Every structure is written in C-alpha cells, then in structure tokens.
C-alpha cells in the first residue's frame, strides 16, 4: 500500500472512538452489568448477521472447521471479557477498568515466545516493565479502597482479552467480517448461558434505558464492529497497531469529561506508562517485521 486509504482510516478511528465510549453509554443504563452485556451482544450480533447476509457474504465454516472452532473460543472469551469489564466499570470506574482491560495485548506480547514462538526482544521487555510500573501507579490508590472484586474483574477482563487475541490468531482463513459475525454470535451465546444460569431471561429494561441499550447494541457494537473490520484490511499493520490505542485513551478522557472520574497526578503518569509501554511493544514488533 503506497498511499494511506483516508476513508478506511476515518472508519477505523470512528470505530475506536465508539468502542472508547462503551463505558459512558453503559453508565446510562439502569441494569445489571451482565444484563447490559447480554443485550449488547444480542443486538450487535443480529445487526452484524443482517449486514453480512445483505452484503451477500458467505460462511466458510465447513471448509475451515479448525479456524471456526478457534473463532468460537475467541468469541466465548470476548463474552466473558465484556462481563468482567462491564462489572469493573460499575465498581472502579470506566477509565481504570479500560486501562486494566488493555493489559490483555501486553500479556500476549510477553508470552508470544511461548505461544507464537516470536523472539522476545529487549524493547518488548522494557515496554512490559513500563506497563507494570503504570499498573502499580494507577491501582495503588484503588487497592487502598478495598474494592478487591472490582480490581479482580478488571484483571480478569485482561486475561480474557489475552485469550480472545490468542485464539483469534489461530484463524488464518476465516477473517474480516465473517470472523466478526461468528465471534460476536459466539459471544452472545456464552453470555446468554451465563444470564440464564443466573436469573433466566426475564429482563426488565427501564423505559429511560432503552435508547442507551439500542445505542450500545446497534451503534457501539454493531456499527462499530462493521466500521472496524471493513477498514482493517485496507490499512497498514503499524497504523492499526499504533492508532488502536486511541480506544483506551479516549475511554479515559470520556470518563473524566463526561462522568467526572478523576485521576491523581501519579495515576495520570501510570496511564501514560500503560498506553506508552504497550505501544512500544507494538511499534517494535511491526518494525521487526519489515524487510
């Protein structure tokens, strides 16, 4: 690709901003976190399936059963990661939860020598250490509040994101929109089983929450995933990797401006360390791939 596809870049950035606003939209919905995730995955998966079929997309599950299995596992991990991170939103705030959630790619980076047989370079180690320092700075004050369950949910959301990425990387034939449709549908089924076991499917959606539920499901999830995956294949990998950190950055900014969440100066430094350390790992990885 000699020239950057500006239309694809705009789509990608819009998708990241939509994803970054998930916590803000969810905060307007007067329901349990698991119920919010259930409705989000239900509406989002129906939207994506409709878009995929209207675009005359075809499924290749029968031809690539191994790929399909890993995508389903990735979708299950995504459903669990959303259950954890949305609960963390409620307990420790959107900004802090998002920063913990985005440690998932960092886990992938540090374990890549074992999982993907990639060489662990010194810059990657430096990036990982910087992220660890950031985690200590961001969460030191939170530990003192005694909200252990909130921190646990944030940490588990990162672990599930790590599994999501790891499983999805195993699919080499089923990619793009088809991958997203299967993954989001598997995510919905996983969350549905959890909700059914917890309380059944009797959901009471307050009248004032319907607009926000539809926004989260149709716009943030359905449209967001469509924009994301339709732009992904048209952009350089390094652009995708670096710009991808607009999502956690925007989530922190949105939570501060729209929800009134505040960080101490040390926590701001910690946030910079987490995002910056992760970006170092991505930049070095992509630079190493260049011929």
Backbone as a ProteinNet text record, in pm:
[ID]
protein_1_A
[PRIMARY]
XXXXXXXXXXXXXXXXXXXXXXXXXXXXXXXXXXXXXXXXXXXXXXXXXXXXXXXXXXXXXXXXXXXXXXXXXXXXXXXXXXXXXXXXXXXXXXXXXXXXXXXXXXXXXXXXXXXXXXXXXXXXXXXXXXXXXXXXXXXXXXXXXXXXXXXXXXXXXXXXXXXXXXXXXXXXXXXXXXXXXXXXXXXXXXXXXXXXXXXXXXXXXXXXXXXXXXXXXXXXXXXXXXXXXXXXXXXXXXXXXXXXXXXXXXXXXXXXXXXXXXXXXXXXXXXXXXXXXXXXXXXXXXXXXXX
[TERTIARY]
85.3	0	89	86.1	172.4	113.1	-18.1	-84	-183.9	-192	-283.8	-427.5	-512.6	-654.5	-722.7	-747.6	-800.7	-942.3	-1022.6	-1159	-1156.1	-1068.2	-1055.4	-1003.7	-910.8	-856.5	-965	-1049.4	-1160.4	-1255.1	-1286.5	-1373.3	-1312.3	-1182.8	-1113	-1112.9	-1082.3	-1078.8	-1217.5	-1320.2	-1458.2	-1496	-1454.5	-1482.2	-1414.9	-1290.7	-1217.1	-1282.6	-1329.8	-1397.1	-1529.3	-1600.1	-1723.7	-1694	-1591.4	-1553.8	-1510	-1440.6	-1394.9	-1507	-1623.1	-1737.8	-1830.7	-1793.9	-1879.8	-1916.2	-1816.3	-1839.6	-1931.8	-1919.2	-2005	-2149.7	-2171.7	-2307.4	-2365.4	-2284.5	-2331.2	-2370.3	-2303.1	-2332.9	-2471.2	-2531.2	-2666	-2775.3	-2736.4	-2834.9	-2853.2	-2974.9	-3003.6	-3034.6	-2932.3	-2945.9	-2816	-2820.4	-2700.7	-2601.5	-2473.3	-2371.1	-2389.2	-2426.1	-2443.6	-2564.9	-2668.7	-2785.2	-2751	-2670.5	-2627.1	-2546.6	-2454.5	-2370.8	-2456.6	-2556.1	-2646.8	-2717.8	-2776.6	-2849.5	-2753.8	-2634.2	-2535.2	-2496.1	-2464.3	-2420.9	-2537.3	-2658.4	-2776	-2802.4	-2814.9	-2845.8	-2730.9	-2607.8	-2492	-2475.8	-2495.8	-2479.5	-2588.8	-2713.3	-2822.7	-2792.9	-2742.6	-2708.1	-2599.1	-2493.5	-2382.7	-2423.4	-2504.8	-2551.6	-2632.3	-2719.5	-2801.6	-2714.1	-2615.6	-2525.4	-2446.4	-2400.4	-2320	-2402.5	-2525.4	-2609.4	-2658.5	-2692.8	-2735.9	-2622.6	-2500.2	-2383.6	-2343.3	-2429.7	-2408.9	-2281.4	-2253.2	-2139.5	-2170.4	-2070	-2088.3	-1999	-2049.3	-1974	-1888.5	-1770.6	-1677.4	-1644.8	-1744.5	-1723.6	-1692.8	-1765.1	-1745.1	-1606.5	-1558.1	-1426.5	-1313.2	-1331.7	-1224.9	-1277.4	-1301.9	-1360.9	-1268.2	-1137.9	-1042.1	-1044.3	-1042.2	-1049.5	-1177.3	-1288.4	-1417.7	-1419	-1356.6	-1351.1	-1276.8	-1163.4	-1085.6	-1158.2	-1233.6	-1310.4	-1421	-1484.9	-1589.5	-1530.1	-1412.8	-1345.7	-1308.6	-1265	-1233.4	-1357.6	-1470.5	-1596.4	-1640.7	-1622.2	-1656.8	-1571.3	-1442	-1352.7	-1394.1	-1440.8	-1485.4	-1608.5	-1703.2	-1821	-1784.6	-1693.4	-1650.1	-1573.2	-1490.9	-1414.1	-1507.4	-1615.3	-1712.5	-1789.8	-1822.4	-1889.4	-1803.2	-1675.1	-1583.6	-1562.2	-1538.1	-1503.8	-1624.2	-1744.1	-1862.9	-1893.1	-1864.3	-1878.2	-1772.9	-1652	-1546.3	-1581.7	-1647.7	-1693.5	-1774	-1863.4	-1956	-1884.1	-1779.3	-1715.2	-1596.7	-1514.3	-1392.7	-1382.9	-1485.6	-1485.2	-1442.8	-1485.8	-1460.4	-1312.8	-1250	-1110.6	-1016.5	-1024.6	-936.7	-962.4	-1089.8	-1124.6	-1068.3	-1078.4	-1029	-877.9	-807.5	-661.6	-622.7	-694.7	-667.8	-700	-813.2	-857.1	-751.7	-691.3	-595.4	-457	-446.6	-323.2	-324.9	-442.3	-452.1	-350.5	-339.6	-237.4	-95.4	-73.9	60.2	93.9	-5.5	14.8	51.5	-18.2	13.2	157.8	197.4	332.1	438.6	421.3	524.8	526.3	409.6	403.9	420.4	439	449.7	562.1	676.9	780.5	731.9	643.6	593.4	478.4	386.4	264.4	285.9	348.8	364	508.5	597.2	738.9	802.3	758.9	820.1	933.9	1036.6	1153.4	1119.8	1159.6	1137	1255.5	1233.2	1340.7	1349.2	1462.3	1480.1	1376.3	1345.6	1242.3	1106.7	1073.1	947.9	950	1061.7	1075.1	1064.1	1130.6	1124.2	980.1	909.9	769.7	685	709.5	634.5	662.1	788.3	823.7	755.4	752.8	686.8	538.3	475.4	333.5	312.5	400.6	389.5	400	494.2	507.5	378.1	321.8	195.9	82.7	76.7	-27.8	-17.8	104.7	125	79.5	114.7	78.6	-72.3	-135.6	-279.3	-360.2	-319.4	-403.4	-363.1	-251.6	-209.6	-317.3	-378.5	-483.4	-610.1	-639.5	-760.3	-752.1	-632.3	-615.1	-649.8	-613.6	-642	-789.4	-873.1	-1017.4	-1083	-1011.9	-1067.6	-1158.6	-1166.9	-1253.5	-1180.8	-1156.7	-1079.8	-1154.7	-1286.6	-1365.4	-1360.5	-1366.3	-1357.5	-1223.8	-1115.6	-982.6	-968.8	-1028	-1024.2	-1096.1	-1213.3	-1288.8	-1208.2	-1143.1	-1059.9	-945.6	-880	-767.9	-815.1	-930	-982.6	-1026.8	-1072.3	-1109.8	-985.4	-869.4	-743.8	-703.8	-721.6	-688.3	-776.2	-905.7	-997.2	-964.2	-921.3	-880.2	-755.9	-666.5	-547.7	-589	-685	-732.7	-803.1	-881	-950.7	-850.1	-745.6	-643.9	-570.1	-535.5	-459.4	-537.9	-664.6	-747.5	-771.2	-797.4	-830	-711.8	-590	-470.8	-454.1	-523.9	-513.2	-594.7	-683.3	-765.3	-694.8	-657.7	-585.4	-670.2	-780.5	-864	-994.2	-1053.5	-1177.9	-1140.6	-1150.4	-1107.2	-1213.7	-1183.4	-1269.9	-1408	-1509.2	-1646.2	-1700.8	-1667.8	-1715	-1663.5	-1537.4	-1477.5	-1553.4	-1582.9	-1651	-1791.1	-1862.8	-2000.3	-2000.8	-1912.9	-1906.8	-1864.3	-1765.8	-1713.8	-1817.5	-1888	-1987.5	-2107.7	-2144.1	-2254.1	-2215.8	-2092.9	-2045.1	-2038.6	-2003.3	-2000.3	-2139.6	-2238.9	-2377	-2422.9	-2394.4	-2437.6	-2372.2	-2245.8	-2175.5	-2240.2	-2266.6	-2330	-2471.9	-2542.5	-2679.8	-2684.2	-2588	-2582	-2559.5	-2470.4	-2442.9	-2567.3	-2635.1	-2754.7	-2865.8	-2883	-2987.4	-2960.2	-2833.5	-2798.3	-2815.1	-2794.4	-2800.1	-2942.1	-3024.9	-3157.7	-3265.6	-3231.5	-3328.4	-3328.4	-3420.3	-3421.2	-3527	-3577.2	-3675	-3600.8	-3585.7	-3512.9	-3611.2	-3587.6	-3671	-3589.8	-3616.9	-3543.5	-3622.5	-3569.5	-3638.4	-3662.9	-3776.2	-3812.4	-3704.4	-3641	-3538.7	-3407	-3395.3	-3268.6	-3270.3	-3389	-3399.3	-3313.9	-3315.4	-3237.4	-3089.3	-3040.1	-2898.5	-2864.7	-2959.8	-2940.3	-2925.4	-3015.2	-3010.1	-2883.5	-2842.5	-2719.5	-2599.1	-2592.8	-2480.9	-2477.4	-2596.3	-2602.2	-2585.8	-2662.7	-2661.4	-2541.8	-2515.8	-2411.8	-2273.6	-2257.7	-2125.2	-2075.4	-2167	-2124.4	-2140.5	-2265	-2288.9	-2216.6	-2246.7	-2182.9	-2032.6	-1994.8	-1852.9	-1773.9	-1825.6	-1756.6	-1752.9	-1862.3	-1865.5	-1758.2	-1750.9	-1650.6	-1509.3	-1490.7	-1359.7	-1309.3	-1391.8	-1345.4	-1345.1	-1430.8	-1428.8	-1306.1	-1248.4	-1130.7	-999.9	-1004.5	-882.8	-791.1	-847.3	-765.6	-709.2	-757.4	-714.2	-609.1	-567.3	-471.1	-341	-228.3	-101.4	-109.8	-42.8	-49.4	-0.4	104.6	158.5	59.6	-13.7	-116.9	-225.3	-266.3	-367.8	-318.8	-193.5	-138.8	-127.6	-73.1	-50	-180.9	-263	-389.7	-486.7	-467.1	-555.9	-561.9	-456.2	-453.5	-531.2	-597.1	-691.8	-811.2	-843.8	-959.8	-943.1	-837.8	-824.7	-800.8	-729	-704.1	-834.6	-918.7	-1046.7	-1138.3	-1131.3	-1213.7	-1177.1	-1047.7	-1001.7	-1048.5	-1036.5	-1078	-1229.7	-1305.9	-1452.1	-1498	-1433.2	-1473.5	-1445.7	-1338	-1304.1	-1398.7	-1424.5	-1504.9	-1654.2	-1703.7	-1848.4	-1897.9	-1810.8	-1853.9	-1792.5	-1703.7	-1643	-1543.6	-1490.8	-1390.3	-1257.6	-1190.5	-1066.5	-949.6	-833.2	-710.2	-613.4	-536.6	-429.9	-316.6	-225.1	-110.7	-33	-15.7	55.5	-22	-153.5	-235.2	-233.3	-225.5	-211.9	-80.8	27.1	156.9	146.1	74.3	54.8	-19.8	-122.7	-199.5	-110.9	-27.4	66.2	163.2	208.2	301	235.1	109.5	39.7	21.8	-30.5	-54.3	77.8	172.3	301.2	381.4	384.5	458.1	402	268.7	205.4	236.7	237.4	267.4	411.8	503.4	643.6	653.2	582.7	583.4	529.6	420.4	360.8	453.8	510.3	597.7	719.8	780.1	899.8	866.6	750.9	710.6	692.2	621.7	596.6	723.2	811.4	937.4	1023	1017.1	1097.5	1048.7	919.6	864.6	902	948.8	983.3	1104.2	1103.1	1217.4	1337.4
-118.9	0	124.2	195.1	311.1	433.1	448.7	563.7	517.3	592.8	557.7	580.7	482.4	493.3	579	705.8	800.4	762.3	712.9	671.8	557.2	461.2	348	395	491.1	543.9	613.5	691	758.9	656	552.2	444.9	381.6	353.7	287.2	374.8	503.2	594.9	613.2	619.3	630	507	389.4	265.5	267.3	314	318.7	414.9	527.9	624.6	567.8	494.1	429.9	328	245.8	147.4	216.9	330.3	403.3	463.1	482.6	540.5	435.2	306.3	199.2	220.2	251.7	266.5	382.2	490.7	607.3	572.6	507.1	468.1	369.8	270.2	170.3	233.2	342	407.5	469.5	489.7	548.5	443.4	315.2	206.5	154.2	164.6	124.7	-24.9	-105.9	-251.5	-311.6	-442	-511.8	-523	-531.7	-536.5	-656.9	-773.1	-892.5	-877.7	-807	-783.7	-688.7	-589.2	-494.6	-566.6	-652.9	-726.7	-822.2	-884.5	-974.7	-901.5	-786.6	-710.1	-655.3	-615.3	-563.5	-668.8	-788	-893.3	-943.2	-946	-989.2	-893.1	-765.3	-664.8	-652.5	-649.8	-635.9	-751.9	-874.9	-992.1	-998	-964.3	-961.7	-857.6	-741	-634.5	-681.3	-740.6	-784.3	-897.3	-991.2	-1100.7	-1043.8	-945.8	-883.9	-814.3	-737.3	-666.3	-765.7	-873.1	-974.2	-1043.1	-1080.7	-1151.2	-1057.6	-933.4	-836.6	-803.2	-810.3	-788.3	-912.6	-1015.2	-1141.8	-1212.7	-1200.6	-1272.3	-1420.3	-1502.8	-1647.6	-1699.2	-1800.9	-1862.5	-1977.4	-1991.8	-2097.8	-2190.8	-2210.1	-2290.9	-2436.3	-2489.5	-2630.4	-2655.5	-2560.5	-2578.2	-2564.6	-2476.7	-2448.7	-2468.9	-2592.8	-2623.2	-2586.7	-2605.7	-2572.5	-2423	-2343.2	-2198.7	-2158.1	-2219.2	-2185.9	-2216.8	-2328.7	-2365.6	-2259.7	-2215.2	-2115.1	-1980.6	-1946.9	-1822	-1830.8	-1947.1	-1966.4	-1952.6	-2012.8	-1999.8	-1853.8	-1784.3	-1642.3	-1562.6	-1597.7	-1530.1	-1554.6	-1677.8	-1708.4	-1624.7	-1612.2	-1529.9	-1383.5	-1337.4	-1198.8	-1173.5	-1267.9	-1252.9	-1244.2	-1330.4	-1328.4	-1200.6	-1153.9	-1031.3	-912.4	-908	-798.7	-808.8	-930.3	-946.8	-891.8	-923.3	-875.7	-724.1	-672.2	-529.9	-441	-483.7	-402.3	-402.7	-512.5	-515	-424.8	-425.3	-337.3	-190.5	-159	-22.2	27.3	-59.3	-22.1	-4	-82.9	-86.3	8.1	19	101.7	212.8	226.8	335.8	292.6	368.1	334.2	347.4	458.5	482.6	376.8	347	247	107.9	74.8	-57.2	-76	28.9	21	2.5	71.8	57.4	-84.8	-143	-282.2	-375.9	-352.5	-434.9	-438.6	-322.3	-314.4	-367.5	-430.9	-503.6	-641.1	-678.1	-804.7	-818.5	-718.5	-728.3	-732.6	-671.8	-674.4	-816.2	-887.9	-1027.9	-1110.5	-1084.1	-1153.9	-1126.4	-998.3	-957.7	-1031.9	-1041.7	-1100.4	-1253.2	-1313.2	-1459.5	-1508.4	-1415.3	-1453.2	-1552.6	-1549	-1650.2	-1792.5	-1809.7	-1943.4	-1982.5	-1888	-1919.6	-1916.9	-1810.7	-1792.2	-1808.5	-1846.3	-1866.2	-1740.6	-1624.7	-1498.3	-1464.9	-1401	-1367.7	-1255	-1273	-1170.3	-1073.7	-953.4	-855.3	-767.7	-700.1	-610.2	-498.1	-434	-329.2	-381	-507	-564.7	-577.8	-622.9	-636.6	-499.6	-400	-263.2	-213.5	-237.2	-197.1	-263.7	-392.6	-466.7	-410.6	-379.7	-323	-187.4	-106.5	24.3	7.5	-91.9	-118.7	-160.3	-245.1	-287.9	-168.9	-79.1	42.4	123	134.8	206.7	143.7	10.5	-59.4	-30	-29.4	-0.4	142.2	237.1	377	398.5	332.1	350.7	284.4	164.1	85.3	91.9	159.3	168.9	227.4	336.1	400.7	316.2	245.3	163	46.8	-10.5	-121.6	-75.6	47.8	101.4	118.5	125.5	140.9	9.3	-101.1	-230.7	-291.7	-230.5	-283.7	-393.7	-502.3	-612.6	-678	-691.9	-756.7	-675.3	-543.7	-458.9	-474.6	-477.8	-496.9	-635.6	-735.6	-871.6	-877.9	-813.7	-812.8	-743.6	-632.7	-563.8	-650.2	-719.9	-808	-926.4	-983.8	-1097.7	-1057	-932.7	-885.8	-884.9	-849.4	-850.6	-993	-1086.4	-1227	-1281.1	-1248.3	-1293.8	-1229.7	-1102.1	-1036.7	-1104.8	-1144.9	-1220.9	-1350.8	-1423.1	-1547.9	-1519.9	-1411.9	-1372.1	-1353.8	-1277.1	-1249.2	-1376.9	-1457	-1580.5	-1678.2	-1699.8	-1792.3	-1737.9	-1608.1	-1549.8	-1554.7	-1547	-1553.1	-1690.3	-1791.3	-1925.6	-1940.4	-1843	-1848.6	-1772.8	-1844	-1781.3	-1771.9	-1845.6	-1846.9	-1768.2	-1780.6	-1706.9	-1575.1	-1467.3	-1336.6	-1230.7	-1107	-995.2	-1003.3	-965.5	-956.8	-1093.9	-1197.7	-1332.3	-1371.8	-1344.7	-1372.2	-1298.3	-1170.5	-1088.1	-1138.3	-1179.5	-1229.9	-1355.2	-1449.7	-1574.9	-1546.5	-1460	-1430.3	-1361.6	-1263.2	-1190.9	-1279.6	-1367.5	-1461.3	-1559.3	-1610.3	-1699.7	-1626.4	-1499.2	-1417	-1406	-1379.7	-1370.3	-1501	-1614.4	-1743.8	-1771.4	-1733.8	-1751.2	-1668.4	-1541.7	-1451.9	-1498.6	-1548.6	-1595.9	-1712.2	-1803.6	-1916.7	-1865.7	-1768	-1711.2	-1644.5	-1563.7	-1492.1	-1591	-1693.9	-1793.8	-1867.3	-1904	-1974	-1884	-1755.6	-1661.7	-1621.3	-1592.4	-1538.1	-1573.3	-1647.9	-1670.2	-1551.1	-1551.8	-1446.2	-1339.2	-1331.4	-1227.7	-1098.2	-1014.1	-888.1	-771.9	-684.9	-566.8	-444.5	-394.7	-278.4	-152	-64.9	60.3	142.8	212.1	290.2	389.8	450.7	550.4	493.3	360.1	296.5	241.6	232.7	168.7	237.9	370.3	444.2	411.2	404.3	376.3	230.8	139.2	-2.3	-18.5	45.9	37.1	102.2	211.9	278.1	187.5	124.2	35.8	-84.3	-141.9	-260.9	-232.7	-133.9	-105.9	-21.9	87.4	181.9	138.3	130.5	99.7	-38.8	-135.9	-273.5	-310.3	-304	-343.6	-256.1	-125.5	-33.1	-23.9	-23.4	-15.1	-130.8	-253.2	-370.8	-366.9	-320.1	-309.6	-213	-94.9	3.9	-49.9	-115.5	-167.7	-270.2	-370.6	-480.5	-444.1	-350	-309.2	-223.3	-161.2	-76.2	-150.9	-256.1	-321.8	-367.9	-434.6	-493.1	-388	-263.5	-158.8	-66.4	-94.3	-8.2	-82.8	-11.7	-75.5	-129.3	-240.3	-304.8	-211	-134.1	-44.6	66.2	116.1	217.6	161.8	38.4	-27.6	-43.3	-86.6	-112.5	14.8	120.5	244.2	318.9	333	405.5	330.9	199.1	120.2	167.7	233.8	280.5	410.3	456.8	567.6	523.2	392.6	342.5	359.8	304.6	325	470.6	543.5	684.4	763.1	738.4	809.2	768.9	642.2	597.4	672.4	691.6	764.7	910.8	972.1	1112.1	1125.3	1036.4	1041.4	1024.7	931.9	908.2	1029.1	1101.7	1221.3	1337	1357.3	1472.6	1450.4	1331.6	1306.7	1242.2	1168.8	1100.7	1161.7	1256.2	1322.2	1236.8	1130.5	1048.8	1124.5	1122.4	1197.6	1105.8	1142.4	1069.7	1162	1104.1	1179.9	1197	1291.2	1306.5	1176.9	1097.5	970.7	873.4	873.7	784.7	827.1	955.5	1003.8	953.8	963.1	910.7	760.4	690.6	546.9	513.7	593.2	571.3	589.8	692.9	716.9	598.9	546.1	431.3	308.2	281.8	163.5	172.8	285.6	301.2	311.7	389.3	406	278	202.7	76	-24.1	-30	-120.9	-80.4	49.9	98.6	67.9	75.9	42	-101.1	-191.9	-332	-350.3	-279.2	-290.1	-232.2	-114.1	-48.1	-132.7	-188	-270.5	-396.8	-456.7	-579.9	-558.1	-448.7	-423.5	-380.4	-307.2	-265.9	-387.9	-487.4	-609	-689.8	-672.9	-748.5	-690.6	-564.9	-501.9	-569.5	-587.8	-649.8	-557.3
0	0	0	-111.5	-124.2	-55	-67.3	-7.9	96.2	203.6	310.9	264.8	283.3	249	354.9	320.3	419	464.2	373.4	408.1	509.3	486.2	578.3	713.7	711.6	837.2	918.7	851.8	922.3	982.4	906.6	958	1083.3	1075.2	1185.7	1310.5	1293.2	1407.5	1468	1383.4	1434.3	1516.2	1468	1540.9	1678.4	1682.9	1809.5	1908.1	1858.7	1946	1997.3	1911.8	1955.9	2066.4	2045.7	2147.3	2276.1	2261.4	2378.7	2460.4	2397.8	2469.1	2530	2518.7	2571.4	2718.5	2799.3	2942.4	2974.4	2898.7	2920.8	2887.7	2773.7	2734	2835.6	2877.6	2973	3106.8	3143.5	3272.1	3274.1	3154.7	3146.5	3155.5	3156.2	3156.2	3298.2	3348.1	3486.3	3493.8	3464.3	3468.7	3519.4	3551.6	3593.7	3478.2	3510	3405.6	3312.9	3369	3286.2	3192.6	3238.7	3153.8	3038.8	3068.7	2965	2857.3	2900	2804.3	2722	2785.5	2713.8	2600.3	2631.5	2529.4	2424.3	2466.4	2371.6	2269.1	2315.7	2223.6	2137.5	2194.2	2117.4	2002.2	2033.8	1931	1831.4	1882.4	1795.2	1698.7	1747	1660.2	1554	1590	1491.8	1383.2	1424.6	1330.3	1233.2	1286.5	1200.5	1105.8	1155.7	1069.8	954	984.1	879.7	776.1	821.7	730.7	644.9	707	637.2	528.1	560.2	463.7	353.9	390.2	288.8	192.3	243	157.7	81.5	85.6	14.7	59.5	188.6	243.1	257.8	252	265.3	377.5	446.4	555.6	502.1	563.3	521.8	639.5	724.4	844.8	809.7	710.6	675.7	617.6	536.1	474.5	576.7	674.5	770.7	912.7	948.2	1078.7	1193.8	1173.5	1279.5	1307.2	1202.1	1218.7	1290.5	1248.6	1308.7	1458.2	1495.8	1637.8	1718.4	1667.4	1740.1	1746.7	1641.4	1644.3	1748.1	1758.7	1859.6	2000	2021.9	2151	2177.8	2072.8	2084.8	2121.5	2060.7	2091.2	2234.1	2282	2421.3	2516.4	2484.7	2567.3	2562.5	2445.3	2433	2520.2	2518.5	2602.8	2750.2	2793.5	2933.3	2965.9	2870.4	2894.7	2912.9	2834.6	2848.6	2979.6	3020.9	3150.5	3262.9	3257.8	3362.4	3355	3234.1	3224.3	3252.5	3215.9	3245	3395	3462.4	3608.4	3671.5	3614.3	3664.5	3642.8	3529.7	3506.4	3626.5	3671.5	3779.3	3912.9	3935.3	4067	4082.3	3978.9	3993.2	3889.3	3805.2	3708.3	3569.7	3471.8	3330.9	3295.2	3335.9	3298.6	3350.9	3479.9	3540.3	3481.7	3462.7	3408.8	3268.4	3186.2	3049	3045.2	3133.9	3138.9	3177.7	3274	3311.4	3196.1	3131.1	3018.5	2908	2880.5	2771.5	2807.8	2921.4	2951.9	2883.6	2825.7	2754.5	2642.9	2550.8	2445.6	2499.7	2616.4	2676.5	2722.7	2775.6	2815.1	2691.9	2580.3	2455.2	2415.3	2426.4	2386.2	2466.4	2597.5	2681.7	2671.9	2639.6	2627.8	2483.8	2390	2248.9	2219.3	2292.3	2264.2	2289.3	2388.5	2422	2330.6	2306.2	2232.3	2081.6	2031.9	1887.6	1840	1932.9	1900.8	1839.7	1889.5	1847.6	1943.1	1891	1972.6	2070.8	2196.1	2297.5	2296.1	2247.3	2234.1	2359	2371.9	2486.3	2489.7	2376.5	2379.4	2427.6	2392.9	2441.2	2593.1	2646.1	2791.7	2858.1	2798	2851.4	2851.4	2740.1	2731.4	2838.4	2863.3	2964.8	3104.5	3133.2	3263.8	3283.1	3176.8	3184.5	3215.5	3152.7	3178.9	3324.9	3376.2	3516	3611.2	3582.8	3664.4	3658.2	3537.4	3521.4	3599.7	3600.3	3676.1	3825.4	3876.3	4019.1	4050.8	3963.5	3987	3977	3880.2	3860.3	3970	4010	4100.2	4246.8	4276.4	4416.2	4505.7	4460.1	4538.8	4544.5	4432.8	4428.5	4526.6	4541.2	4636.2	4776.8	4807.6	4941.1	4970.1	4864.5	4885.7	4926	4909.1	4947.1	4841.8	4723	4617.9	4540.5	4610.3	4552.2	4437.2	4450.7	4346.3	4216.4	4227.8	4109.9	4039.7	4117	4059.4	3997.8	4064.5	4011.1	3876.1	3867	3740.8	3631.3	3664.6	3566.4	3519	3612.5	3576.8	3491.7	3529	3453.4	3313.5	3298.3	3164.4	3074.9	3132.7	3057.2	3020.4	3113.6	3086.6	2973.9	2978.7	2873.9	2739.3	2741.3	2616.8	2560.6	2647.8	2606.4	2536.5	2594.6	2533.7	2401	2396.8	2274.1	2160	2185.5	2083.2	2043.8	2144.2	2119.5	2033.4	2068.7	1990.3	1849.6	1838.6	1708.2	1612.5	1667.4	1582.6	1517.3	1569.4	1512.4	1384.4	1358.1	1237.6	1125.3	1021.2	910	783.4	777.6	657.1	675.6	792.8	819.9	886.1	810.7	860.7	830	868.6	834.2	894.9	815.1	865.5	905.9	831.1	866.3	1004.3	1029	1159.3	1269	1245.2	1344.3	1373.5	1269.1	1286.7	1373.4	1340.6	1417.2	1561.3	1576.7	1709.3	1797.6	1743.9	1823.2	1855.4	1761.5	1788	1898.9	1893.6	1999.4	2132.2	2126.8	2247.9	2308.2	2223	2270.5	2335.5	2271	2325.1	2460.8	2474.8	2602.3	2712.5	2682.1	2780.1	2810.4	2708.5	2727.7	2826.8	2815.4	2909.1	3050.9	3066.9	3198.5	3257.6	3177.3	3225	3259.5	3174.6	3200.5	3331.5	3355.2	3479.4	3600.9	3583.2	3695.6	3731	3629.1	3658.7	3558.9	3453	3347.3	3252.8	3157.2	3055.7	3080	3201.5	3234.9	3265.3	3163.9	3179.8	3189.1	3282.2	3299.1	3258.3	3137.3	3086.6	3120.4	3204.8	3237.9	3111.7	3107.5	2988.7	2949.9	3048.9	3020.7	2972.5	2973.9	2935.1	2792.1	2732.5	2601.4	2494.5	2493.4	2394.3	2405.9	2529.8	2552.8	2521.9	2548.9	2515.6	2364.5	2289.7	2143.5	2089.3	2151.3	2107.8	2129.4	2247	2277.9	2184.3	2156.5	2073	1924.7	1872.9	1729.7	1686.3	1761.2	1719.5	1768.8	1901.8	1957.4	1920.2	1916.2	1889.2	1741.7	1690	1551.6	1450.7	1452.3	1359	1385.2	1513.5	1548.7	1490.4	1504.5	1450.2	1297.8	1237	1090	1040.3	1101.7	1062	1084.6	1199	1237.5	1136.7	1108.2	1023.6	875.1	833.5	693.4	662.6	766.7	746.6	768.8	848.5	895.6	782.5	683.1	576.5	480.6	490.1	397.4	457.9	581	649.5	677.9	680.8	718.4	860.8	885.8	1017	1127.2	1098.3	1200.1	1234.4	1133.8	1158.6	1249.1	1221.7	1303.8	1447.2	1463.3	1596.8	1679.1	1617.9	1692.4	1718.6	1615.1	1631.4	1722.6	1735.8	1820.1	1963.8	2008.8	2147.2	2166.9	2058.7	2074	2157.4	2149.8	2225.9	2377.2	2439.6	2584.2	2620.5	2534.5	2562.4	2562.1	2461.6	2454.8	2570.4	2612.6	2724.8	2852.7	2875.3	2993.5	2986.3	2867.7	2850.4	2866.8	2802.2	2812.7	2957.4	3030.3	3168.8	3255.7	3224.9	3302.5	3269.6	3140.2	3096.5	3118.9	3085.9	3088	3216.8	3285.3	3407.9	3534	3515.5	3631.4	3706.6	3642	3708.1	3710	3821.9	3836.3	3869.2	3817.8	3847.3	3920.3	4010.2	4074.5	3973.5	3995.8	3904	3883	3990.7	3977.2	3889.3	3901.3	3819	3672.6	3647.2	3509	3449.8	3528.4	3484.2	3458.2	3546	3529.5	3401.7	3371	3248.4	3125.3	3128.2	3018.1	3004	3117.9	3115.6	3054.4	3091.6	3040.1	2889.8	2842	2698.6	2623	2677.1	2611.3	2605.4	2717.8	2720.1	2621.5	2611.9	2516.7	2373.3	2346.7	2211.8	2172.7	2269.1	2240.5	2189.1	2257.1	2215.1	2074.5	2041.5	1908.2	1802.1	1829.9	1733	1701.5	1805.6	1786.1	1709	1741.3	1674.9	1525.8	1489.3	1348.8	1275.5	1341.6	1278.8	1248.6	1340.2	1320.8	1201.6	1164.4	1052.3	916.4	916.7	789.7	724.6	594.6	526.8	527.9
[MASK]
+++++++++++++++++++++++++++++++++++++++++++++++++++++++++++++++++++++++++++++++++++++++++++++++++++++++++++++++++++++++++++++++++++++++++++++++++++++++++++++++++++++++++++++++++++++++++++++++++++++++++++++++++++++++++++++++++++++++++++++++++++++++++++++++++++++++++++++++++++++++++++++++++++

